[in-house]
Amino acid sequence: MDLLELAAESDEAFVAIAAALGRDLVRLAALRKELRTRLERSALMDAAGFTRHVEHAYRNAWRNLRFGELGVKPFAPALKLD
């Protein structure tokens, strides 16, 4: 959301950033005005992209488990076709 200036490395830094923002009413008003648009454009609202990544992770996890790439035996034995 391109708000790295609001990220804090410590509790003290968080308080300082919040206090400074609270004193800057013009900046605070501008941030409030544009926040919804920023959120809508962010990866947080990309449900389709999130779903693709989760599905990809599920496929990889299944392949790793099924083909023993993790050194773990599958929880269900492979079907034997005689």
Sequence and secondary structure as in RCSB ss.txt:
>XXXX:A:sequence
MDLLELAAESDEAFVAIAAALGRDLVRLAALRKELRTRLERSALMDAAGFTRHVEHAYRNAWRNLRFGELGVKPF
APALKLD
>XXXX:A:secstr
   GGG  SSHHHHHHHHHHHHH HHHHHHHHHHHHHHHHHSGGG HHHHHHHHHHHHHHHHHHHHTTTTS   S
S      
